């Protein structure tokens, strides 16, 4: 009996020792770290800088966060993209510069909700050393929200491979992190400001035989017509998105290939401003900026061609 009891005690000690040794070798999972919950909601009515009122125009937005106690700072950083310049990733932008900074204490004091925040055009222009005369319709400010956490993590930050460390918390429906947003320089679409005579200041394709054209309203709602657009006695109808001044059109016959030196086999000539080309109208500045695709009966010419009008 005593011998059995000794064996049992020895076996128990051996098992306890083995468990203790294995416990030292266990890889412990680090404590889960929360990513930043940060959302910026921009007022759709005040979401662009009005070209005709750059001294007073502003954007208005609300900020929301559910884990604001985990934040040290939020930096709102901008780059300036001049219309027509190369993309920012090809050195076509000024900046980046910090426009505004929010602290974790500010968010904590408001329990994670800041409403009616403002950013004026003057404030943004000054940050880049620009004046109202330096910018024009179609220019953009490209913003990034950069959050620094109390544990030192930064969102977004570059990771190996050139991406960022926020692939799953933005860019999705119901996203919890507003990483980027854009603010354009434009103006409300006002039909009465649009109609009139215009000078043709850019005709990159070279199919036009006129130096001036008339722009009239219609035929439909949010549409305008460029009369005799290329001097071939044919009109061109465009549709405007009044919310942002974006212009698009169907493919329409407007020019004569033979008149500009192409063979008769080319047939009729057409132009189109597709929605993806980036055509726009700025009625307050008297600008119509069309990005056109040119084609003929037997095919389409490569590239997108600028056609620009300025009101007389």
Residue pairs with C-beta under 8 A, 6 or more apart in sequence:
33 151
33 153
34 67
34 70
35 155
35 166
35 169
35 176
35 177
36 65
36 67
36 70
36 71
36 147
36 149
36 155
36 169
36 177
37 65
37 66
37 67
37 176
37 177
38 63
38 64
38 65
38 71
38 74
38 145
38 147
38 176
38 177
38 178
39 63
39 64
39 65
39 175
39 176
39 177
39 178
40 61
40 62
40 63
40 145
40 178
40 181
41 61
41 62
41 63
41 64
42 59
42 60
42 61
42 181
43 59
43 60
43 61
43 62
44 243
46 58
46 59
46 60
47 59
47 183
48 59
48 183
48 184
48 185
48 186
48 244
49 57
49 58
49 59
49 121
49 124
49 141
49 183
49 184
49 185
49 186
50 57
50 121
50 186
50 187
50 188
50 284
51 136
51 137
51 185
51 186
51 187
51 282
51 284
51 285
52 187
52 284
52 285
54 121
54 122
54 125
54 132
54 135
54 185
55 121
55 122
55 132
56 120
57 120
57 121
58 118
58 119
58 120
58 121
59 118
59 119
59 183
60 116
60 117
60 118
61 117
61 118
61 119
62 113
62 114
62 115
62 116
62 117
63 74
63 102
63 107
63 113
63 114
63 115
63 117
64 112
64 113
65 71
65 107
65 112
66 112
66 176
67 112
68 104
68 107
68 108
68 111
68 112
69 104
69 108
69 150
70 104
70 149
70 150
70 151
71 103
71 104
71 107
71 147
71 148
71 149
71 150
72 103
72 104
72 148
72 149
72 150
73 101
73 102
73 103
73 104
73 147
73 148
74 101
74 102
74 103
74 107
74 145
74 146
74 147
74 148
75 98
75 100
75 101
75 145
75 146
75 147
75 148
76 98
76 99
76 100
76 101
76 102
76 119
76 143
76 144
76 145
76 146
77 95
77 96
77 97
77 98
77 99
77 143
77 144
77 145
77 146
78 95
78 96
78 97
78 99
78 124
78 127
78 128
78 141
78 142
78 143
78 144
79 88
79 93
79 94
79 95
79 96
79 97
79 141
79 142
80 93
80 94
80 95
80 128
80 130
80 139
80 140
80 141
80 142
81 87
81 88
81 92
81 93
81 139
81 140
81 141
81 142
82 92
82 93
82 135
82 139
83 136
83 137
83 138
83 139
83 140
83 289
84 138
85 92
85 93
86 92
87 93
88 142
93 142
94 128
95 128
96 144
97 127
97 128
98 127
99 119
99 123
99 124
99 127
99 143
100 119
102 114
104 150
106 114
107 114
119 183
121 132
121 185
124 141
124 183
125 131
125 132
125 134
125 135
135 185
136 185
136 285
136 287
137 185
137 186
137 187
137 245
137 280
137 282
137 285
137 287
137 289
138 184
138 185
138 186
138 280
138 282
138 289
139 184
139 185
140 182
140 183
140 184
140 185
141 182
141 183
141 184
141 185
142 180
142 182
143 180
143 181
143 182
143 183
144 156
144 179
144 180
145 177
145 178
145 179
145 180
145 181
146 154
146 155
146 156
147 154
147 155
147 177
148 154
149 155
153 165
155 164
155 165
155 166
155 169
155 177
155 179
156 164
156 165
156 166
156 179
157 164
157 165
158 164
159 165
164 179
166 177
166 179
169 175
169 176
169 177
170 176
170 177
170 178
170 179
170 180
171 179
184 244
186 244
186 245
186 280
186 282
187 245
187 282
187 283
187 284
187 285
188 242
188 283
188 284
189 222
189 240
189 242
189 245
189 281
189 283
190 283
190 284
191 217
191 224
191 283
193 283
193 284
193 286
194 215
194 217
194 224
194 281
194 283
195 215
195 216
195 217
195 224
196 214
196 215
196 286
196 311
196 312
197 212
197 213
197 214
197 215
197 311
197 312
198 212
198 213
198 214
198 215
198 286
198 288
198 309
198 310
198 311
198 312
199 211
199 212
199 309
199 310
199 312
200 208
200 210
200 211
200 212
200 213
200 307
200 308
200 309
201 308
201 309
201 310
202 306
202 307
202 308
203 307
204 305
204 306
204 307
205 292
205 294
205 301
205 305
205 307
206 260
207 230
207 255
207 260
207 269
207 294
208 229
208 230
208 231
208 255
208 307
209 230
209 231
209 232
209 259
210 228
210 230
210 231
212 312
213 226
213 227
213 228
213 229
213 309
214 226
214 227
214 228
215 224
215 225
215 226
215 227
215 288
215 309
216 224
216 225
216 227
217 223
217 224
217 225
218 224
218 225
219 225
219 237
220 239
222 239
222 240
222 241
222 242
223 237
223 238
223 239
223 240
224 237
224 238
224 240
224 281
225 235
225 236
225 237
225 238
226 235
226 236
226 238
226 288
226 309
227 235
228 234
228 235
229 235
229 236
229 254
229 271
230 254
230 255
230 271
232 254
232 255
232 256
232 259
232 269
234 252
234 253
234 254
234 255
235 254
236 249
236 252
236 254
236 271
237 249
237 250
237 252
238 247
238 248
238 249
238 273
238 279
238 281
238 290
239 247
239 248
239 249
240 246
240 247
240 281
241 247
241 248
245 280
245 281
245 282
245 283
246 275
246 278
246 279
246 280
247 273
247 279
247 280
247 281
247 288
247 289
247 290
248 273
248 274
248 275
248 277
248 279
249 271
249 272
249 273
249 274
249 279
250 272
251 270
251 271
251 272
251 293
251 295
252 270
252 271
252 272
253 268
253 269
253 270
254 269
254 270
254 271
255 269
255 270
255 271
255 294
256 268
256 269
257 263
257 266
257 267
257 268
257 269
257 296
258 264
258 266
262 296
265 298
266 296
266 297
266 298
267 296
267 297
267 298
268 296
268 297
269 294
269 295
269 296
270 294
270 295
270 296
271 292
271 293
271 294
271 295
272 292
272 293
272 295
273 279
273 290
273 291
273 292
273 293
274 293
277 291
277 292
277 293
277 304
278 291
279 289
279 290
279 291
279 292
280 287
280 289
281 287
281 288
281 289
282 289
286 310
286 311
287 308
287 309
287 310
287 311
288 308
288 309
289 306
289 308
289 309
290 306
290 307
290 308
290 309
291 304
291 305
291 306
291 307
292 304
292 305
292 306
292 307
293 300
293 301
293 304
293 305
294 300
294 301
294 305
295 301
